[in-house]
Amino acid sequence: MGAGSSRETSLSIDLGGEQVLLERIEAAEALSQPFMINLDVISPLGEMDLLPHLGKSATVSVSQDGELQRYFHGFITEGGFERETPEGFHHRLVLRPWTHFLAHNRDFAIYQEIDALEIIKRVFDEAGISDVDYTRLSGTLSLRPYCVQYGESDFAFVSRLMEEEGLYYFFRHQADRHVMILCDAPASHVRGTPAALTYNPLTLSVFNTDSAARTEKSRRHYLQSWVERVATSAQAKVTFRDFDFEKPERPLEALAEGAAGHPRDSQEVYHYPGRYKDEGQGRRLGAVALDALRGQRRSYSGRSQASGLSCGATVSVAEHPVARLDGAYLITGTFHSITAERYRTGSGTDEAPYNVEIEAVPARTRWKAPQVTPRPRVHGLESAIVTGPAGEEIFTDEYGRVKVRFHWDRSGTPGEKSTCWMRVSQTGGLGNIILPRIGHEVLVDFLGGDPDRPVVVGRVFNRGQMPIYALPGNKTRALWRTKTYKQKTPLDGRAKKLDTGDPGANEIRFEDKSGHEEILIHSEKDLTTRVRDLESHHVGRDQEIMIGHDRQETVHNDEKVKIGGNQAEEVVKNRKVKIGADDSLEIKGKLKVKAGTTIEIEAGTSITLKVGSTVVKLDPTSIKLDSTMIRATGKATLEAKSPMTTVKGDGILTLKGGIVLIN
């Protein structure tokens, strides 16, 4: 530990055992910015190698008239040897907050269904950071369904979320640490020490003398300068607009407006996409953006020697000659310039050993950090693997969306929680849908290059998912193929397999090889065709239909079949034809009917056989034969028998036999 003089202002620093004297401090702080503290130190015992000290913490103690006033704490991030004087070896050190180290990594991470504050807490926790105070936050943030840290440093990611949500911070320095204080409203700030400053531009020269007027009390309560600055960027309103695919008929639009400050104060800042799901959330985000744009419209700067003035505290100004400049202010930035008293002796300068330059806005200002941290952009497509629950093959929702795992994702999150649901672009048509399966590699694009807005736009093969037919041997084939979902029972072995021998697949295939052109439709089980009006088939040559089991055909009106050549039909077993009305058969040639055993013809009223003028008619009560000549020949016996028989010949009746018996 080294120390300065015991006079008015003294400085000390703990460098972990190094014997040094602290000569001068310049400390710059501002809301929502990492502080930077430049230290000029003297090593009276020799030149120091500062490399081993990088990354270590250091604490600066500031005392006035022997009383401890405040601390500055930070981590050594830079340093170097400056020069040698009779007093020793002069070095320059730079202290920064722990956020400095979070700004030097790059990471990819996915957060789902939590708000920005919870994301920030997780980032800090995973980085081992506990010096954060969340107790001054009062607002409630909306859940973020899907939020990606995409190639950003942890600090850039957290800063971006804070700027978007209206969160900001400052640091409170303590003896062994510095704590980030998160804020979101004027009520997040409390009075500092001192709580009030009296304006008196003459105090500076008084304090640089040895006058009795230079007392600790007076120095800490005076303000030597207080300057007002007004400026405008002419923004009067911020409009956010977005699109919700679940409500495509009504775009989301939210507006935040502020009071006009001058006649030209009318410009609109229009944001698309707004990245919100409801208009209330959009209005809140718009108000944050507008406050960030208008927060510096009326600002103030001043100078004091009050060592306790700190960024993030409020202070009151009194006795200003312009009465309206009296009031309460929020300190948005400070620059402390401190020189140990012993190094000012004989310097001949009028500069006070402790000067503080401050920046401020009215305490009622809804101060928000400017939205300057760039949102990452994805420049092009990314490939990813479709995911889902263990044991599942297809994982989707009512919109046909899927989840994926990006190749950069190291989280090990279960497949059903790997990402948000991503819409899948389908090719053409009003209803075309082919869902990517779990394990398939897909191409993911991002709307507007935003990693928070992914959409699946294509699919690619890899070694695990090769093309269906070996290439380049089958390069003339184009096809659509799907795979049976969780196939358990193999189908009838008589069903013809695909050329690849793969079981469980539906396929439509086009073969464009010259001389072998073909369209193949393969259904692993059922094939259903529905035509609301006319269906037409034209086969230029042959057609073959093979049915492995039954066939049923229903025609609700007429059917007409025309065969230009011969027709052969073979029924291995029984054949049955049922006709609801008449049946007519016209044959221009011969008709041959042959039965292996019997032929039975049955009619309800009559059967008529007609050849020329010869007629044979059978009805339920009689058989009538009408012909020019009727001949009945029995090679053994001819018998006609009935209760009453009439044999009549109008001309001649001849009964002739070898033996004629008349009973």
HUZIBEL-V797127 format. One record per run of one state. SS is the DSSP state (h for helix, s for strand, l for the rest). FROM is the first residue (numbers start at 1). TO is the last residue. Records with the same first field share a line. If there is no record, write none. Layout:
SS->FROM-TO / FROM-TO
This chain:
l->1-1 / 4-8 / 15-20 / 31-32 / 44-50 / 54-56 / 65-66 / 86-87 / 97-98 / 103-106 / 112-113 / 127-131 / 134-142 / 145-146 / 153-153 / 166-167 / 174-177 / 184-185 / 189-190 / 200-202 / 208-215 / 220-221 / 231-234 / 243-244 / 248-251 / 258-266 / 273-278 / 295-297 / 305-313 / 319-322 / 326-326 / 340-340 / 344-353 / 363-381 / 388-401 / 407-414 / 418-421 / 425-440 / 450-453 / 461-461 / 463-464 / 466-476 / 484-504 / 512-517 / 523-605 / 612-613 / 620-621 / 627-663
s->2-3 / 9-14 / 21-30 / 33-43 / 57-64 / 67-85 / 88-96 / 107-111 / 114-115 / 132-133 / 143-144 / 147-152 / 168-173 / 178-183 / 191-199 / 222-230 / 235-242 / 252-257 / 267-272 / 298-304 / 314-318 / 327-339 / 354-362 / 382-387 / 402-406 / 422-424 / 441-446 / 454-460 / 462-462 / 465-465 / 477-483 / 505-511 / 518-522 / 606-611 / 614-619 / 622-626
h->51-53 / 99-102 / 116-126 / 154-165 / 186-188 / 203-207 / 216-219 / 245-247 / 279-294 / 323-325 / 341-343 / 415-417 / 447-449
